[in-house]
Amino acid sequence: MLTAPAIAAKVKKAVGFGATHSKSFFYDITSKKLFQFTDNLVCKVSIDSYRKESETMELIRTSRKTNGSPIPLYAVLWEHSGSQWLYDWGLMKKLDVSLEQYVKQNSKVTLQFAENFCWRLVTTVIALHECKVIHGDMHIANIMLDGMDDAWVIDFDHAIHVSDVKKNTLYTRAIKKDWEFIVYDVMYLIHMNINSLAPASTTDGKRKLTTMLDLVDPDHNFVKCRKTARDIVLTVLTRVAQEFGLTDNLDEYKGYVDFACSEESYLYVWWYIDIVSA
């Protein structure tokens, strides 16, 4: 009988390791690794990641039950079954591709699609922050699209719980990171056809790295894409605030978006790594 490491090695050789999701887990004493089973695949994950995600799921579910928030949460959460936390398998089977894969397969994105995509990210981040949870890693590989092209957030093993943050400055910076990811994910979604979505901008977003930007992005798609993404996020944010009675918090949310589009943001670095260097 094959040991867990041997099974994992065979799977790795055959298909490579990737994000897999499962109904059950087992812990191999020899390798001291937690393994996940799917229908045909096994993927090892760390005990710390499993513990972090399960704690986060419990916090989210308890908070949502307590506060009865009407704000939609478009995230793949785990279900508690016996002594284990397991993925919502029915939903997982509906997910099709990550945002990264979707953009590579689809060269055209309508403004309506981008706004619907942004709506789901904005409501999800607000709902998570209500639960005192910061996702912290909402990058293009952690946004999945289902068969209806609706977005879902996955992977909470880097989540930050407000109770874990000792300094207010760290908490604020962590919140800003989630909003940076929203702006960047929208940028990534629309960058393939940015010229048809927004006019060129010569004044917005002058940066310290202008010379480098000229070298790696001569058409200044970064600046145009960021401006369009900012407009989309702010439009959606205003609608969300009005629909769910969050107008008192609107200026705070807009401040996070403005920060995401400022020179202090990591957007340019992510743009260079994920798009220009791809």
Buried (B, 14 or more C-beta within 10 A) or exposed (E): EEEBBEBBEEBBEEEEEEEBBBBEBEEBEEBEBBBBBBEEBBBBBEEEBBEBBBBBBEBBBEBBEEEEBEBBBBBBBBBEEEEEBBBBBEBBEBBBBBBBBBBEEBEEBEBEBBBBBBBBBBBBBBBBBBBBBBBBBBBBBBBBBBEEBBBBBBBBBBBBBBEEBEEEEEBEEBBBBBBBBBBBBBBBBBBBBBEEBBEEBEEEBEBEBEEEBEEBBEEBBBBBBBBBBBBBBBBBBBBBBEEBEBEEBBEEBBEBBBBBBEEEBBBBEBBBEBBBEE
